[in-house]
Amino acid sequence: MKLKQSTEAWGLNINRFNGGTVTLFDDARIKTNQAVETTNLMQVQDGIWKPRWGTEYYGQAIAGETKIIGIAEYVKSDGSRELIAVGGTTGKIFKSVDAGSWSQIGTLTLNTSVQPSFLQIEGFLYIANGINDLVRYNGTSLLTYTALSAPTLSSVTRGSGLSAGSFTYFYKITALNAAGETAGSNEASVSVNIDRDLWNAGNNHHIDVTWTAVSGATRYQVYIAEETNKQTLLVDTAATTYRDDGIVQANLFIEVPQDNTTTAPKFSELSLIDGRIWGTKDPNNKYRVYWGGDELNTSAFSAYYGGGWVDLEKGGRETPVWVGNYRTGKGDSAATVLCTSPEGVGSVWQLSLQVISVENDSFVYPTGAKIVGTIGTTSPKGVVTAMDSLIFGNKRAIYNLGNKQQIFNVLATDEMSANIRPSYRELNQNKLWNMCSYWYDSKIFFSATEKGQNDNNIIFVFDTERKNWAWRWTIGVSQFLEYTESTGTSYLLGIRPNDNRLIKFNSNLVSDLGQKFRTSYTSGLIQVSDNAKIFAMVKEVLIELGRPKGEILFEVIGIKKKGGFNTITTKTITNEASISNVNFTDELFGDIRLSDNPNAPTTFSQANVKKIIRVRKLLNAIQYKVSSDKLNTDYTILGIQAYGNLIPTSPPSDWKK
């Protein structure tokens, strides 16, 4: 083909990659600073792509366990730290220091079908899973909250100044321990001839209430009513008898509990908010959000200790699945509850606790509000606080909860994942419940399950500094954890599904547990001109790599005038030419010896390696791909530049068909 003389020099330079990965648009709509594909890549420095962190095993395997289902860092009173793990085969609980061997704590076992939640406060590590009773670890041993039996109310008798009459009073008793309160006892009643408000203790106007002692109870609460089964709280006492002389007035806001909470609620999500333990996802009370007492009673959920619960929209379509500390639109701290719904959308609630006094009694009363226009989560383990926002995912997208720009005192949810929306929605929707996340090194790491898989098998990353996405890494974890060893060194760890060892993410490795992983960058399909009919004679393409190591494949793809869209040319880049070995001799130079001990040569890789690939093709659009499937291959993509001439030529004949 004889070409007409070129009329205009042409060049295309890609040296900015701050658009991240974009799968929302087709290749032909992607900007030069965006990428169609970034498999196993991450951004460094000023936003250039390089292979992601590799992984290696951290510590030892847990003998007798085929997998780990939960892990936490426990800080002891002396400042030392332990790793606490729950085995997925036996449900046993283990501890380890740094990367040392694992030893079992006690004989307690937990259900292995669910991932536990951990929370440390006041020197205790609490472990909850929604099935077993709440567990508490004090650095030495484990304690479970054993349920109390409800007391038996044995008698109610009139004082000598009263006789049978037209006024009847009904009583019930509950027992308390450090965790909560039993359900009410049997009901007992007695009739008297004088209204209780008119009793005179000096005239023996009273009723004596007696009940049986309950093993393990620390206190009891007495409830009274003028109608059967309508009792409200009268008083608490450590004794097994109480003389009601009419002086104390009942607290009409606290009724007899319907459930036994002496073992603590069966929630599976824990959080610490303003010095209290909060929890939700109780399988027996799916609309309920709990809070514990304050100060020394953080694990007590009965009203006597300042604890309590509230049902959000009981009987509705939405159920709470996560509760944590966030702020209101005005910036005040608030318990923030994320709910889900059958379609996986849900909403956001915020709760605050008010202390109300009635005569000599004080009690905690919750006030809550549903934030209009908000969206909730289906992934409680995937909720993370970063960038002054609460970030979480559901079946639609990844959202952030925060203030709307230019609107004061208002919180709203906005989608963060628009650029990767098609890829995100291709995840296994039935497994989004298992998605987990962690904020580390100014990046939010999400791990989720692809279609056709049963466990988290990929990681995708939101870069909070560059405000873009990297999709995807071909490794998954069921939980992230940051652990600080006794030396003060911190590591980002993870639990691989069905593995009895932890892994450590290592920025100095380009392999997963010694095995290779494939890396791939694909640019958009870039038009050579704003005029869609223009072609360019692309002479050469130059790729600039930073410190390449291993073997890298560079491909040029394009739309030719004849032949359409296909691969134009490829080049394999190795680092042999960019390596130099440097070492000084240990021989004497005059009176000076440069080294007492001869060392192996130090290997230096060239900071900037440029390779040119000849093209000599007439192209309407061009696309680049940089990839590797070799072990320990490393590089950074500094830039890609093509140049040639625009050619005035007629469109291909197949465009006219």
C-alpha positions as CSV (number, residue, x, y, z in Angstrom):
1,M,0.0,0.0,0.0
2,K,1.4,3.3,-1.0
3,L,0.7,6.0,1.6
4,K,0.1,9.6,1.0
5,Q,2.7,12.0,2.4
6,S,2.2,12.7,6.1
7,T,0.8,16.1,6.9
8,E,1.2,16.2,10.7
9,A,3.5,14.7,13.3
10,W,1.7,12.6,15.9
11,G,2.5,11.4,19.4
12,L,0.7,9.8,22.3
13,N,2.3,9.9,25.8
14,I,0.9,8.0,28.8
15,N,2.8,9.0,31.9
16,R,0.0,9.6,34.4
17,F,-2.1,6.7,35.8
18,N,-4.1,8.5,38.5
19,G,-7.4,7.4,37.1
20,G,-6.9,3.9,38.5
21,T,-8.9,1.0,37.2
22,V,-12.2,1.7,35.4
23,T,-14.4,-1.2,34.3
24,L,-17.6,1.0,34.1
25,F,-16.9,2.0,30.5
26,D,-15.9,0.0,27.4
27,D,-12.2,0.1,26.4
28,A,-12.8,2.8,23.8
29,R,-14.2,5.2,26.4
30,I,-11.3,4.9,28.8
31,K,-9.1,7.9,29.3
32,T,-5.3,7.8,29.0
33,N,-4.8,8.0,32.8
34,Q,-7.1,5.1,33.4
35,A,-6.7,1.3,33.0
36,V,-9.1,-1.4,31.8
37,E,-7.2,-4.1,33.7
38,T,-4.8,-4.0,36.6
39,T,-4.6,-7.6,37.8
40,N,-2.3,-8.0,40.8
41,L,-1.1,-4.4,40.6
42,M,-1.1,-1.5,43.0
43,Q,-0.1,2.2,42.7
44,V,3.0,3.6,44.3
45,Q,4.9,6.9,44.4
46,D,3.0,9.5,42.3
47,G,0.5,6.9,41.1
48,I,2.5,4.5,38.9
49,W,1.6,0.8,38.6
50,K,3.7,-2.0,40.0
51,P,3.1,-5.6,41.1
52,R,1.3,-5.8,44.4
53,W,2.7,-7.0,47.7
54,G,3.5,-10.6,47.9
55,T,2.6,-12.9,50.8
56,E,4.5,-15.3,53.0
57,Y,3.5,-17.4,56.0
58,Y,3.6,-15.8,59.4
59,G,4.2,-18.0,62.4
60,Q,3.4,-21.6,62.7
61,A,0.4,-23.8,61.8
62,I,-2.1,-24.6,64.6
63,A,-1.8,-28.3,65.3
64,G,-5.1,-30.2,65.0
65,E,-6.8,-27.4,63.1
66,T,-7.4,-27.4,59.3
67,K,-8.3,-23.7,59.3
68,I,-8.5,-20.5,61.4
69,I,-11.9,-18.8,61.6
70,G,-11.0,-15.7,63.7
71,I,-8.1,-13.8,65.0
72,A,-7.5,-10.8,67.3
73,E,-4.6,-9.0,69.0
74,Y,-4.8,-8.9,72.8
75,V,-2.8,-6.3,74.7
76,K,-2.0,-7.4,78.2
77,S,-1.8,-5.1,81.3
78,D,2.0,-5.0,81.0
79,G,1.9,-3.8,77.4
80,S,2.9,-7.1,75.9
81,R,0.8,-8.5,73.1
82,E,-0.7,-11.9,72.1
83,L,-2.4,-13.3,69.0
84,I,-5.7,-15.0,69.9
85,A,-7.1,-17.4,67.3
86,V,-10.2,-19.6,67.1
87,G,-9.7,-22.9,65.3
88,G,-12.1,-23.9,62.6
89,T,-12.0,-27.6,63.2
90,T,-12.4,-28.0,66.9
91,G,-13.5,-24.5,67.9
92,K,-10.6,-24.4,70.5
93,I,-9.1,-21.0,71.4
94,F,-5.3,-20.5,71.1
95,K,-2.7,-17.9,71.8
96,S,0.7,-17.1,70.4
97,V,3.3,-14.4,71.0
98,D,4.8,-12.8,67.8
99,A,5.5,-15.7,65.4
100,G,5.9,-18.3,68.1
101,S,4.1,-21.6,68.6
102,W,0.4,-21.8,69.5
103,S,-0.9,-23.0,72.8
104,Q,-4.5,-23.8,73.8
105,I,-6.3,-21.6,76.3
106,G,-8.5,-23.7,78.7
107,T,-10.9,-26.3,77.4
108,L,-13.6,-24.1,76.0
109,T,-14.7,-24.6,72.4
110,L,-16.8,-22.4,70.1
111,N,-19.1,-23.2,67.2
112,T,-17.0,-23.5,64.0
113,S,-19.7,-22.5,61.5
114,V,-19.5,-18.8,62.1
115,Q,-16.7,-16.2,62.3
116,P,-16.4,-14.7,65.8
117,S,-16.2,-11.0,66.6
118,F,-13.6,-9.6,69.1
119,L,-13.5,-6.6,71.4
120,Q,-11.1,-5.6,74.1
121,I,-12.0,-3.3,76.9
122,E,-11.0,-2.9,80.6
123,G,-8.3,-5.6,80.2
124,F,-10.7,-8.2,78.9
125,L,-11.0,-9.6,75.4
126,Y,-14.6,-10.5,74.6
127,I,-15.4,-13.1,71.9
128,A,-19.0,-13.4,70.5
129,N,-20.4,-15.4,67.6
130,G,-24.2,-15.3,67.9
131,I,-24.4,-19.0,68.9
132,N,-22.2,-19.6,72.0
133,D,-22.4,-17.7,75.2
134,L,-20.3,-14.6,75.4
135,V,-16.6,-15.5,76.2
136,R,-14.2,-13.3,78.2
137,Y,-10.4,-13.6,78.2
138,N,-8.3,-11.9,81.0
139,G,-4.8,-12.8,79.7
140,T,-4.8,-16.1,81.6
141,S,-8.1,-17.9,81.4
142,L,-11.4,-17.9,79.7
143,L,-14.8,-17.2,81.3
144,T,-18.2,-17.8,79.9
145,Y,-21.3,-16.2,81.2
146,T,-23.4,-19.0,82.6
147,A,-27.2,-18.5,82.5
148,L,-29.1,-18.0,85.8
149,S,-32.4,-19.6,86.4
150,A,-35.3,-17.4,87.2
151,P,-36.2,-17.2,90.9
152,T,-39.3,-18.8,92.3
153,L,-41.5,-16.3,94.1
154,S,-42.7,-18.4,97.1
155,S,-44.9,-16.0,99.0
156,V,-46.5,-12.5,99.3
157,T,-48.1,-11.7,102.7
158,R,-49.9,-8.7,104.1
159,G,-48.7,-6.8,107.1
160,S,-50.8,-6.8,110.2
161,G,-52.3,-3.4,109.4
162,L,-53.8,-4.6,106.2
163,S,-56.6,-7.0,105.3
164,A,-58.1,-8.4,102.2
165,G,-59.8,-5.9,100.1
166,S,-60.5,-4.4,96.7
167,F,-56.9,-3.4,95.8
168,T,-54.7,-6.2,94.3
169,Y,-51.0,-6.0,93.7
170,F,-49.0,-8.4,91.4
171,Y,-45.3,-9.2,91.9
172,K,-42.5,-10.8,89.9
173,I,-38.8,-11.3,90.7
174,T,-35.7,-11.5,88.5
175,A,-32.1,-12.4,89.3
176,L,-29.0,-10.5,88.1
177,N,-25.4,-11.4,87.5
178,A,-22.5,-9.4,85.9
179,A,-23.9,-10.1,82.4
180,G,-27.7,-9.4,82.7
181,E,-31.0,-10.4,84.1
182,T,-33.3,-13.4,84.1
183,A,-36.8,-13.4,82.8
184,G,-39.5,-12.9,85.4
185,S,-40.4,-15.5,88.0
186,N,-43.9,-16.9,88.5
187,E,-46.4,-14.2,89.4
188,A,-47.9,-13.9,92.9
189,S,-50.6,-11.5,94.1
190,V,-52.3,-10.3,97.2
191,S,-55.3,-8.1,97.9
192,V,-55.5,-5.3,100.5
193,N,-58.0,-2.9,101.8
194,I,-56.0,0.3,101.4
195,D,-54.6,1.9,98.2
196,R,-50.8,1.5,98.2
197,D,-50.3,5.3,97.8
198,L,-52.0,5.7,101.2
199,W,-50.0,3.2,103.2
200,N,-48.4,4.2,106.5
201,A,-45.4,2.1,107.5
202,G,-45.9,2.9,111.1
203,N,-49.3,1.2,111.0
204,N,-47.8,-2.0,109.5
205,H,-49.1,-1.2,106.1
206,H,-46.8,-3.4,104.0
207,I,-46.4,-6.6,101.9
208,D,-43.6,-9.0,102.5
209,V,-42.3,-10.7,99.3
210,T,-40.1,-13.8,99.6
211,W,-38.4,-15.8,96.9
212,T,-35.8,-18.6,96.5
213,A,-32.1,-17.9,96.1
214,V,-30.5,-18.5,92.7
215,S,-27.0,-19.9,92.5
216,G,-24.7,-17.4,90.9
217,A,-27.0,-14.4,91.3
218,T,-25.5,-11.2,92.7
219,R,-28.8,-9.2,93.1
220,Y,-32.5,-9.5,92.5
221,Q,-35.1,-7.0,91.1
222,V,-38.7,-6.8,92.4
223,Y,-41.4,-5.8,89.9
224,I,-45.0,-4.7,90.8
225,A,-48.2,-4.0,89.0
226,E,-51.9,-3.4,89.6
227,E,-52.8,-5.6,86.7
228,T,-51.6,-9.2,86.0
229,N,-48.4,-9.4,83.9
230,K,-48.0,-5.6,83.7
231,Q,-45.2,-5.3,86.3
232,T,-42.6,-2.5,86.2
233,L,-39.5,-2.2,88.3
234,L,-39.9,-1.4,91.9
235,V,-36.5,-2.0,93.6
236,D,-33.3,-4.1,93.6
237,T,-31.8,-5.9,96.5
238,A,-29.2,-8.5,97.4
239,A,-31.6,-10.3,99.8
240,T,-34.2,-12.9,99.1
241,T,-36.9,-10.9,100.8
242,Y,-38.3,-7.5,100.4
243,R,-40.8,-5.5,102.4
244,D,-42.9,-3.2,100.2
245,D,-44.1,-0.4,102.5
246,G,-45.4,1.8,99.6
247,I,-42.7,4.4,99.9
248,V,-40.7,3.5,96.7
249,Q,-42.5,4.2,93.4
250,A,-42.3,1.9,90.5
251,N,-40.3,2.9,87.4
252,L,-42.9,2.8,84.7
253,F,-40.3,2.7,81.9
254,I,-38.7,-0.6,82.9
255,E,-40.8,-3.7,82.4
256,V,-40.1,-7.4,83.3
257,P,-37.7,-8.8,80.7
258,Q,-39.1,-11.4,78.4
259,D,-35.7,-13.0,77.7
260,N,-32.9,-14.3,80.0
261,T,-29.9,-12.1,79.4
262,T,-27.7,-13.3,82.2
263,T,-25.4,-15.0,79.7
264,A,-25.2,-11.7,77.7
265,P,-27.1,-11.4,74.5
266,K,-26.3,-13.8,71.6
267,F,-25.0,-11.0,69.4
268,S,-22.3,-11.7,66.8
269,E,-21.1,-8.1,66.2
270,L,-19.4,-6.1,68.9
271,S,-18.3,-2.5,69.2
272,L,-17.1,0.0,71.8
273,I,-18.9,3.3,71.9
274,D,-18.3,5.9,74.6
275,G,-17.1,3.4,77.1
276,R,-19.9,0.9,76.6
277,I,-20.1,-2.4,74.8
278,W,-22.7,-2.4,72.0
279,G,-23.8,-5.3,69.9
280,T,-26.3,-6.6,67.4
281,K,-27.1,-9.5,65.0
282,D,-28.8,-11.6,67.7
283,P,-30.3,-14.5,65.8
284,N,-33.1,-14.8,68.4
285,N,-33.9,-11.0,68.3
286,K,-33.0,-9.9,64.8
287,Y,-34.3,-6.3,65.2
288,R,-32.4,-5.6,68.5
289,V,-29.5,-3.4,69.3
290,Y,-27.9,-3.8,72.8
291,W,-25.8,-1.6,74.9
292,G,-23.9,-2.5,78.1
293,G,-23.5,-0.6,81.3
294,D,-20.9,2.1,81.8
295,E,-17.7,2.3,83.9
296,L,-17.3,-1.0,85.8
297,N,-20.4,-2.7,84.3
298,T,-19.5,-2.7,80.6
299,S,-20.5,-6.3,80.1
300,A,-23.9,-6.0,82.0
301,F,-26.9,-5.5,79.7
302,S,-29.6,-5.2,82.4
303,A,-31.3,-1.9,83.2
304,Y,-30.0,-2.1,86.7
305,Y,-26.4,-1.7,85.5
306,G,-27.3,1.0,82.9
307,G,-27.5,-1.5,80.0
308,G,-30.5,-2.1,77.8
309,W,-31.7,-2.7,74.3
310,V,-34.0,-1.4,71.6
311,D,-35.8,-3.0,68.7
312,L,-35.5,-1.0,65.5
313,E,-38.7,-1.1,63.3
314,K,-39.6,-4.5,64.8
315,G,-41.4,-6.6,62.3
316,G,-40.2,-4.5,59.4
317,R,-38.2,-5.4,56.3
318,E,-34.9,-4.1,57.6
319,T,-32.7,-5.7,60.3
320,P,-29.5,-4.3,62.0
321,V,-26.3,-6.1,61.2
322,W,-23.6,-3.7,62.4
323,V,-23.2,-1.1,65.2
324,G,-20.2,1.1,65.7
325,N,-19.0,4.6,66.7
326,Y,-19.4,7.4,64.2
327,R,-20.6,11.0,64.3
328,T,-23.8,12.8,63.6
329,G,-24.0,15.5,60.9
330,K,-23.1,18.0,63.5
331,G,-20.0,16.1,64.5
332,D,-21.2,14.6,67.8
333,S,-20.4,11.0,68.7
334,A,-23.3,8.6,68.1
335,A,-23.9,4.9,68.0
336,T,-24.4,4.2,64.3
337,V,-26.4,1.2,63.2
338,L,-26.2,-0.2,59.6
339,C,-29.2,-2.3,58.6
340,T,-29.8,-4.7,55.7
341,S,-33.0,-5.6,53.8
342,P,-34.0,-8.6,51.5
343,E,-32.6,-6.8,48.4
344,G,-29.4,-6.0,50.3
345,V,-29.9,-2.2,50.6
346,G,-31.1,-1.3,54.1
347,S,-30.6,2.0,55.9
348,V,-28.7,3.8,58.6
349,W,-29.8,4.6,62.2
350,Q,-28.2,6.7,64.9
351,L,-28.9,6.2,68.6
352,S,-28.1,8.2,71.7
353,L,-28.7,7.3,75.3
354,Q,-30.4,9.7,77.7
355,V,-30.3,9.4,81.5
356,I,-33.7,10.1,83.0
357,S,-34.3,10.4,86.7
358,V,-37.6,9.6,88.4
359,E,-37.4,10.6,92.1
360,N,-34.4,8.6,93.4
361,D,-34.1,6.3,90.5
362,S,-32.2,6.9,87.2
363,F,-32.5,4.9,84.1
364,V,-31.1,5.0,80.5
365,Y,-33.5,5.7,77.7
366,P,-32.5,5.4,74.1
367,T,-33.5,7.9,71.4
368,G,-32.9,7.0,67.8
369,A,-33.4,8.4,64.3
370,K,-33.3,6.8,60.9
371,I,-31.2,8.9,58.5
372,V,-33.3,9.8,55.5
373,G,-31.9,8.8,52.1
374,T,-29.2,6.5,53.5
375,I,-28.2,3.0,52.5
376,G,-27.0,0.1,54.7
377,T,-24.8,-2.9,54.4
378,T,-24.9,-6.6,53.8
379,S,-21.3,-7.1,54.9
380,P,-20.8,-6.3,58.6
381,K,-17.1,-7.5,58.5
382,G,-16.6,-5.2,55.6
383,V,-17.4,-1.9,57.4
384,V,-14.4,0.4,58.0
385,T,-13.8,4.0,59.2
386,A,-11.4,5.9,56.9
387,M,-11.1,9.5,55.5
388,D,-13.6,10.8,58.1
389,S,-16.2,8.5,56.6
390,L,-17.9,5.2,57.3
391,I,-17.3,2.9,54.3
392,F,-19.2,-0.3,53.6
393,G,-20.6,-2.4,50.9
394,N,-23.9,-4.0,50.0
395,K,-25.3,-5.8,46.9
396,R,-25.3,-2.7,44.8
397,A,-21.9,-1.0,45.5
398,I,-19.4,0.3,48.0
399,Y,-20.7,3.4,49.8
400,N,-19.4,6.0,52.2
401,L,-21.4,7.7,54.9
402,G,-20.4,11.3,55.5
403,N,-21.4,15.0,55.2
404,K,-22.7,16.2,51.9
405,Q,-20.7,19.0,50.4
406,Q,-22.2,22.5,51.0
407,I,-25.0,21.0,53.2
408,F,-24.4,21.4,56.9
409,N,-25.5,18.9,59.7
410,V,-26.6,16.3,57.2
411,L,-25.2,12.8,56.7
412,A,-25.8,10.9,53.4
413,T,-24.5,7.8,51.6
414,D,-22.7,8.2,48.3
415,E,-21.4,5.5,46.0
416,M,-17.6,5.2,45.8
417,S,-17.4,2.2,43.4
418,A,-19.0,3.7,40.3
419,N,-15.8,3.1,38.3
420,I,-15.7,-0.6,39.1
421,R,-19.5,-1.1,39.3
422,P,-19.8,-3.9,36.7
423,S,-17.0,-5.9,38.2
424,Y,-18.3,-5.4,41.8
425,R,-21.8,-6.6,40.8
426,E,-20.3,-9.7,39.2
427,L,-19.2,-10.8,42.7
428,N,-21.0,-13.8,44.3
429,Q,-24.0,-11.9,45.7
430,N,-24.9,-14.8,48.1
431,K,-21.4,-14.6,49.6
432,L,-21.2,-10.8,50.1
433,W,-22.0,-11.4,53.8
434,N,-18.4,-12.6,54.1
435,M,-16.7,-9.6,52.6
436,C,-14.1,-8.1,54.9
437,S,-12.1,-4.9,54.8
438,Y,-9.2,-3.1,56.5
439,W,-7.6,0.4,56.2
440,Y,-3.8,0.2,56.0
441,D,-1.1,2.3,54.4
442,S,-3.7,4.8,53.2
443,K,-5.5,2.1,51.3
444,I,-8.8,0.3,52.0
445,F,-8.5,-3.4,51.2
446,F,-11.7,-5.4,50.5
447,S,-11.7,-9.1,50.1
448,A,-14.7,-10.8,48.5
449,T,-15.9,-13.9,46.6
450,E,-16.2,-14.2,42.9
451,K,-19.0,-16.0,41.1
452,G,-18.5,-19.7,41.2
453,Q,-16.4,-19.6,44.4
454,N,-17.5,-20.3,48.0
455,D,-14.8,-18.3,49.9
456,N,-13.2,-14.9,49.6
457,N,-10.7,-15.3,46.7
458,I,-9.9,-11.8,45.6
459,I,-8.9,-8.4,47.0
460,F,-9.6,-5.1,45.5
461,V,-8.2,-1.8,46.8
462,F,-9.4,1.8,47.1
463,D,-6.5,4.2,47.3
464,T,-7.5,7.0,49.7
465,E,-4.7,9.3,48.6
466,R,-5.3,9.0,44.9
467,K,-9.1,8.4,45.2
468,N,-9.0,5.5,42.7
469,W,-9.4,1.7,42.5
470,A,-7.2,-1.2,41.8
471,W,-9.2,-4.3,40.6
472,R,-8.2,-7.1,41.4
473,W,-5.7,-9.2,43.3
474,T,-5.9,-13.0,42.9
475,I,-5.7,-13.8,46.6
476,G,-8.4,-13.6,49.2
477,V,-8.7,-13.6,53.0
478,S,-11.6,-14.1,55.5
479,Q,-10.1,-11.5,57.8
480,F,-7.4,-8.8,57.9
481,L,-5.5,-8.0,61.1
482,E,-2.7,-5.6,62.0
483,Y,-0.4,-7.1,64.6
484,T,2.5,-5.4,66.4
485,E,5.3,-7.6,67.7
486,S,7.2,-7.1,70.9
487,T,9.9,-5.4,68.8
488,G,7.5,-2.7,67.8
489,T,7.3,-3.9,64.2
490,S,3.8,-4.0,62.8
491,Y,2.5,-6.3,60.1
492,L,-0.6,-6.6,58.0
493,L,-1.8,-10.2,58.4
494,G,-4.6,-12.2,56.9
495,I,-6.5,-15.5,57.3
496,R,-6.7,-17.4,54.0
497,P,-9.9,-19.5,53.9
498,N,-9.2,-23.1,54.8
499,D,-5.7,-22.5,56.1
500,N,-4.4,-23.2,59.6
501,R,-1.6,-20.6,59.3
502,L,-1.6,-16.8,59.0
503,I,-0.2,-15.0,56.0
504,K,1.8,-11.7,56.1
505,F,1.7,-9.2,53.3
506,N,5.2,-8.2,52.3
507,S,6.1,-5.3,50.0
508,N,9.5,-6.9,49.3
509,L,8.0,-10.1,47.8
510,V,6.5,-10.7,44.3
511,S,5.1,-14.1,45.0
512,D,2.4,-15.8,47.0
513,L,3.8,-18.3,49.5
514,G,6.7,-18.9,47.1
515,Q,4.4,-19.3,44.1
516,K,4.2,-17.0,41.1
517,F,1.2,-14.8,40.3
518,R,0.3,-13.1,37.1
519,T,0.4,-9.3,36.7
520,S,-1.3,-7.4,33.9
521,Y,-1.9,-3.8,33.0
522,T,-4.2,-2.9,30.0
523,S,-4.8,0.6,28.9
524,G,-7.8,1.9,27.1
525,L,-8.3,1.7,23.4
526,I,-7.1,5.2,22.5
527,Q,-8.1,7.0,19.3
528,V,-5.1,8.5,17.5
529,S,-7.2,11.6,16.8
530,D,-10.4,13.3,17.9
531,N,-11.5,12.7,14.3
532,A,-12.6,9.1,14.4
533,K,-11.8,8.6,10.7
534,I,-8.1,9.7,11.0
535,F,-5.3,7.1,11.0
536,A,-1.7,7.4,12.1
537,M,1.4,5.7,10.8
538,V,2.7,4.6,14.2
539,K,6.4,4.1,13.8
540,E,7.5,3.1,17.2
541,V,6.4,2.7,20.8
542,L,8.7,3.3,23.8
543,I,8.0,1.8,27.2
544,E,9.7,3.1,30.2
545,L,10.0,0.8,33.2
546,G,11.4,1.4,36.7
547,R,13.8,-1.1,38.1
548,P,12.6,-4.1,36.1
549,K,13.4,-7.6,37.4
550,G,12.5,-10.8,35.7
551,E,10.6,-11.2,32.4
552,I,8.0,-8.7,31.3
553,L,5.8,-9.0,28.2
554,F,4.9,-5.7,26.4
555,E,2.1,-5.9,23.7
556,V,0.8,-3.3,21.3
557,I,-2.7,-3.8,20.2
558,G,-4.7,-1.7,17.8
559,I,-7.3,-1.2,15.0
560,K,-5.5,-1.5,11.7
561,K,-6.8,-0.2,8.4
562,K,-6.6,-3.7,7.1
563,G,-7.2,-6.5,9.5
564,G,-9.2,-4.7,12.1
565,F,-8.5,-5.0,15.8
566,N,-5.7,-7.4,16.8
567,T,-2.3,-7.6,18.4
568,I,0.2,-5.6,16.4
569,T,3.5,-6.6,17.9
570,T,5.0,-7.9,21.2
571,K,8.3,-7.6,23.0
572,T,9.7,-9.6,25.9
573,I,11.7,-7.4,28.3
574,T,14.3,-8.9,30.6
575,N,16.6,-7.1,33.0
576,E,20.0,-8.4,32.0
577,A,21.1,-5.1,30.5
578,S,19.9,-3.1,33.5
579,I,21.9,-5.0,36.2
580,S,25.4,-4.2,37.4
581,N,27.4,-5.8,40.2
582,V,29.6,-3.5,42.3
583,N,32.1,-4.4,45.0
584,F,35.3,-3.0,46.4
585,T,38.4,-5.2,46.9
586,D,39.6,-5.9,50.4
587,E,43.2,-5.4,49.2
588,L,45.2,-2.6,50.7
589,F,45.4,0.8,49.0
590,G,48.5,2.2,50.7
591,D,47.7,2.0,54.4
592,I,43.9,1.8,54.0
593,R,41.9,-1.4,53.8
594,L,38.4,-0.8,52.5
595,S,36.8,-3.8,54.0
596,D,37.8,-6.2,56.8
597,N,35.6,-9.0,55.2
598,P,35.1,-9.5,51.5
599,N,31.3,-9.4,50.7
600,A,29.3,-10.7,47.8
601,P,28.8,-8.1,45.0
602,T,25.9,-5.8,45.6
603,T,23.3,-5.9,42.8
604,F,21.8,-2.7,41.6
605,S,18.9,-2.4,39.1
606,Q,18.6,0.5,36.8
607,A,16.1,3.1,38.0
608,N,14.9,3.8,34.4
609,V,14.9,1.3,31.6
610,K,13.6,2.3,28.1
611,K,12.7,-0.2,25.4
612,I,11.5,0.6,21.9
613,I,9.3,-1.6,19.9
614,R,8.9,-1.0,16.1
615,V,5.3,-0.9,14.9
616,R,5.2,0.6,11.3
617,K,1.5,0.1,11.1
618,L,-1.4,2.4,10.0
619,L,-3.6,2.5,13.1
620,N,-6.9,4.2,14.0
621,A,-6.7,3.4,17.7
622,I,-4.0,1.9,19.9
623,Q,-3.9,-0.1,23.2
624,Y,-1.1,-1.3,25.4
625,K,-0.7,-4.3,27.7
626,V,2.1,-5.0,30.2
627,S,2.1,-8.4,31.8
628,S,4.2,-11.1,33.4
629,D,3.5,-14.7,34.6
630,K,7.1,-15.4,35.8
631,L,8.1,-15.8,39.4
632,N,9.7,-12.8,41.2
633,T,9.1,-10.4,38.3
634,D,9.0,-6.8,39.5
635,Y,8.7,-3.4,37.7
636,T,7.0,-0.1,37.7
637,I,5.3,1.4,34.6
638,L,6.8,4.9,34.3
639,G,5.3,5.7,30.9
640,I,4.4,4.6,27.4
641,Q,5.0,6.8,24.4
642,A,4.0,6.2,20.7
643,Y,4.9,8.5,17.8
644,G,4.5,8.7,14.1
645,N,2.5,10.8,11.6
646,L,-1.2,11.4,10.9
647,I,-2.0,10.1,7.4
648,P,-4.9,11.5,5.3
649,T,-6.4,8.3,3.9
650,S,-9.8,6.9,3.1
651,P,-11.7,4.8,5.7
652,P,-11.4,1.0,5.5
653,S,-13.8,-0.6,3.1
654,D,-15.4,-2.7,5.8
655,W,-16.5,0.5,7.6
656,K,-18.7,1.2,4.6
657,K,-20.5,-2.2,4.6
